[in-house]
Structures are given as C-alpha cells and as structure tokens.
C-alpha cells in the first residue's frame, strides 16, 4: 500500500513540475510587465474552490459529528498523538537548517511525550515549557537560498510552492503510516488523521472563508508565514507593511530592515 501511495505521489509531483515548467518561475512579490501575475493562477483558483468545497461538504460535517460523539479529552489526546508523530519531520529540518538549539528542543519534546506521555497522548513537554515549532523541507531549502518558485494550491492539501513539493515525500517517509504493513491499519490511521486535521484546522479555514478575498488572503498568509520561518522568527518592516497592504518604505527592498522582535513562534 505504501509503495503504491509513493508511486502515485511521484506521478502527481512530476505532473505539477511539468505544469510549473510552462509558467514563469516567480516568487512572492514578483512583478512582471508592471503587474503581478501569479503563475498557474487559473489552476490554483480551481483547486482552491475544490478544497473549500471538500471542507464544506465533507470535512466540516465529519468534524461536527466527531465533536458530537467524542468527549473533549479524547479529541485533545488524538490531536496530541498526531502532533507528536509529526515531530521527527520538524526536528530533522531544524538540524538541516543548522538551528541546533531549536532542533534539540523539538527532539526533546518528541522523546518526552513519546516516553512519558504515553506515545504523545499526553502533552507532558508543554508542562515542562518545551516549545513546539513549525518547520518543513520547503523552509529548509529557503534557508539555503532556494527560491520559492510558483505558488501552488494542491488538491486535498492546500497552499504550497514548487520549492515545498519535495517536502511531501519527506512527510511520507518520516510518518508512521509508511512503515505499517497492515493495509487496514494504514487506512484507519490515515482516516483518523484526516478527521483530526479537519477538526484542528477548522477555525483557520473558516477565517479564510470569511475574508474579503479568501484566495488572496490564504496565499498572503501562507507566504508570509513561510518567510517568517525562513527568517528564524524575524519579521522585516516590508513584510509587516505588506500584511497591512501598504507600500514599502522608500529605499528598502523586500528583504529590507528587520525588526528586533526575534521571538520563536509557539505553534
């Protein structure tokens, strides 16, 4: 089962790469012929509406039923488990970026919760003030200077970019489902993961849907968060002004002056 899933993932990724090759490789804030024209815009908008429809008609009803039939402590425990099994992907990228202290914190969080938190069911690390960070292979590549490339909206997944696509394979290899040999167990774990994702991400999705321009809001939020992680928690003036839809200050570039607010995001 895992081999077939990987094969299908490779075919899909290759298809996206071919499509991306037909477009101008732009990053955030790029400007062609005086106007910003995001590559693959038509496809991205179509995928965005498909994903929103899947949430409205599938994930949200399932999440509503999930909340109705399970007590809060069960939902919290399930969320903790899925958060914990995703930690290896995070701390591996911490170390690949050369952020040793952050990597040690995330690895310690994973070990503490796995050993003392019954496989992550209880978030013991939070009580020990071990922060949880967000990270990805796309961020790692960005830290080492790889440009973002075209912005993409992937079906069943959401916002991404050409730079972030290899991270999808890394997520599979670092996740437990890849190493489970029982097909029913794989389906059960994957299905529960989808339900938990719909439950956890529901408030964020509703916030996107309530925006004046939901597509642009989601793109801006994703790209700014990605850049925030690449910068190690440092927010530039230009990035703040971009979030306010204001022009950048004179004499600055998109990677301009940085504020002194160098705080680690706790997610």
ABEGO torsion letter per residue (X at the ends): XAAAAAAAAAAAAAAAAAAAAABBBBBBGBBBGGBBBBBGAAAAAAAAAAAAAAAAAAAAAAAAAAAAABBAAAAAAAAAAAAAAAAAAAAAAAAAAGBAAAAAAAAAAAAAAAAAAGGGABBAAAAAGBBBBBBBAAAAAAAAGBBAEBBBBBBGAEBBBAAAAAAAAAAAAABAAAABABAAAAAAAAAAAAAAAAAAAAAAAAAAAABABAAAAAAAAAAAAAAAAAAGGBBBAAAAAAAAGBBBBBGBBAABBBBABBBBBBX
